[in-house]
Amino acid sequence: MQIFVPGTLGSNFKRGANEQAYRLSQWQQRDSQNRNRKQKQETLEDQASELMDAALTVATTVEIEAFELELHTYDVATIEALQANGAQIELVEERLASMLEQAHQLPDGRRVFKTEDGLRVFDENGGELDTNKFDPDQISDALERWETFSEVKELHRSLAAERSELLNYQEKLDLARDDLDAGDISMDDFNALKDDLKSSMPDAVRARIPGMEAENDPELELTTENLDISADMIPSVGVPGLGS
């Protein structure tokens, strides 16, 4: 027969309850520690991901500095192109002035040129004269013909358009540098800026940048070499497109 000592049952029950409470407390503590470790790990992973995203979305200092060197190259090439363009425009304007000064002049002040075949006559603005009212033979054969004059005028128009394009591109370079100086430019904007400056680069600038000049089509270029301009009118300073 089992004998129970008074107070023993209560003591054993109390001891068992304390052990269960202790074990539950230990489990809860370990569970809390595991949750904390997991939360810290997730936080670290999120921070690492954010840093990686930032590295991918914001242009780095190294990339910006490298591109600033490209911008300097573009600046120099643009300035050289503007100088050459200015020299060409001056030369062509002198040629036009000379041709107009020597041209046959009508009573109303218009200067006129007859065509190579001697059958048609045009005034300096491209208006054709009625040969029933004006005989082309009144114009000396020694004077410049309409075809030459119109080509020189077209060259002047082309050079003026090129100058406008160069000035617009120079302004775009200045704005690009301002964007870089502002800092924190996104990678998408950075790449778009680089692509735009290359794709919109005028041919006159591209021709002066090593590695890019091959992209030009020389057959599309219109220069003073294509026209009847005497050598003594060409500046002695070597300017691309004006001869030697």
Secondary structure, DSSP 4 states (H G I P E B T S, - for coil): ---PPTTHHHHHHHHHHHHHHHHHHHHHHHHHHHHHHHHHHHHHHHHHHHHHHHHHHB--HHHHHHHHHHHHHHHHHHHHHHHHHHHHHHHHHHHHHHHHHHSEE-TTS-EEEE-TTSS-EEETTSPBP-TTTS-GGGS-TTSPPHHHHHHHHHHHHHHHHHHHHHHHHHHHHHHHHHHHHH---BHHHHHHHHHHHHHT--HHHHTTSTTTGGGS-GGG---GGGS---GGGS-SS--TTS--
